[in-house]
Amino acid sequence: MQAVAKLKNVPTSPRKMRLVAGLIRGKSVSRALALLKFEANSGAERIEKLLLSALSNWQQGNEEGRIEDANLYIKEIFVDEGKMLKRLRPAPQGRGYRIRKRSNHVTVVIDSMTEEQLAVNTKKSKSAK
């Protein structure tokens, strides 16, 4: 079963947030949480909280399932642009430079791996050594 969590109007530029999202896309939830804990980017802390929220949502939907047995992974994570606050900064000769304060929306979808996906992932990790 899938679980979705959304974070809206985050006051960080989407470009910076996409760097963190690309870091954890397709990884297992436990590995992604470990990566985010030591990431220096400011968006990592927010995505870590969002991932924990998605994990909680999955647990609410699957009360009989255990998180350790589920082999959860990040199926999708994407960052969309949010509202843009436009400000003017005084410039020479009566002009004004526009400042765009960007925000974004982050969506995370987690899912449990099937036996086939799990077999392929373990095979890849063994052959990579």
Buried (B, 14 or more C-beta within 10 A) or exposed (E): EEBBBEBEEBEBBBEBBBEBBEBBBEBBBBEBBEBBEEBEBEBBEBBBEBBBBBBEBBBEEBEEBEBEEBBBBBBBBEBEEBEEEEEEEEEEEEEEEEEEEBBBBBBBBBBBBEEEEEEEBEEEEEEEE
